[in-house]
Amino acid sequence: MIVTLTANPALDRTIALDSALVPGEVHRASSAQEDAAGKGVNVARVLHGSAVETLAVLPLAADDPFAALLDPTLAIRAVPTTAHARANIALTDAAGETTKINLAGTPLGDDVLRALVDAVVAASDGADWLALCGSLPAGAPGDLYATVIHAVRARVAHPPRIAVDATGPALETVLAQADEIGAVDLIKPNEDELVQLAVDLSAPDVDRPALHSRLVREVEADPIAATARLARELVPGTVRAALVTLGGDGAILVDAHGVWHAGIPAGVDVLSTVGAGDSSLAGYLLADRAGAAPAERLRTAVRYGSATAALPGTRLATPADLPTGDIPVRALD
C-alpha cells in the first residue's frame, strides 16, 4: 500500500480560456471544472486509477463541500476539523499555458495537527511508501513534515520508505534535520524548486540573491547538466534519491548509483500542467512498487506526467491515457 498525506487540501477550480491570457483584459471561458485536490490527493487519485492500493490522509470537516467531490471509491482517512479546504484557481489557455492562484486556507489547530501526525503513523503500518505532499496549512510549523517523519520512524515497527514533494520550510527542515530523523528516500522538485532549495540550504554567509541569479542562469543555459549537479549535492548524503521534473526537457533521476535523464514522448500536446508533477511522482512510485530499475522508474514517471499534461483541466492520467511513444532514457556522467 502507498499512503499519502495532504496537510493542506484544496478545491481546484480550473477555468479554460478560449484565447491566451492577457492581464487586464476580459476573457471568455470555454469550460470550468471543480475537483477535490491537493498534491497528496492527486497522487492518491492516480495510484487508485492504476489499481494500486492507496490511502489518502487529510484533514476534513464533515460539512466541507470538498468531501462530496472525492471519488467515493478512493480510500481516505479523514482527520476531523472545522476548517474547510482552501481554493486553488487555475487558468488554462489555448496555448497550453497555466496560471495558478493558490489561496492559503484556514489554519488548523494544534490538536488537529497532532491528530494528523497520529493518523499518518497509524496508516503507515505495513505500507510500502509514505508520500508527504504539498504546502503546509496556514500557521502550521515549518517542521511539520519533519515531525511526521520522526514519528513514523520512531513508532512504526517497519516504517515505509518516504517521499517528500514540497517546497520552502516544509522541505528545507526535512533535509536540515536529516541527521536526526534520517534521510528521506525521495524528493521531487522541479528545476526552479531545486534552485531555491540549494539557495535555502546554503551557508549563512553566502550572498543568496547572487547565488540564486547564478544558479538560474546555469539552469537556463543547460537545464539537464545544471539540475543534475544540484541534485548530486544532496544525493546520497542528505536524501537517497531525487526525481527532478524539467517540463519540456523531461526529467532526471539521481540516486546513489547514478544519474539518468529521460526526454518526453513525441506527439504530446500540452493542454494543462495542473497535476502533471503529482502524476510523475505517482508513476515513479508505481514503477518502484513493481520492482523496476531506476531507468524504468524514471521512464514511467515521465510517461504519467506527460499523459496528465496532455489532458484538459484537472484531469489526471489513467493507464488508458498513457502515451505509447518511446521515452529515451540515458545515463549521465
Secondary structure, DSSP 4 states (H G I P E B T S, - for coil): -EEEEESS-EEEEEEEESS---TTS---EEEEEEEEE-HHHHHHHHHHHTT--EEEEEEE-TT-HHHHHS-TTS-EEEEE-SPPPEEEEEEE-TTS-EEEEE---PPPPHHHHHHHHHHHHHHHTT-SEEEEESPPPTT--TTHHHHHHHHHHHH-SSPPEEEEE--THHHHHHHHTHHHH--BSEE--BHHHHHHHHHHTS-TTS-HHHHHHHHHHHHHH-HHHHHHHHHHTTTTTTBSEEEEE-GGG-EEEEETTEEEEE-PPTTPPPS--TTHHHHHHHHHHHHHHTT--HHHHHHHHHHHHHHHHTSSTT----GGG---S---EEEE-
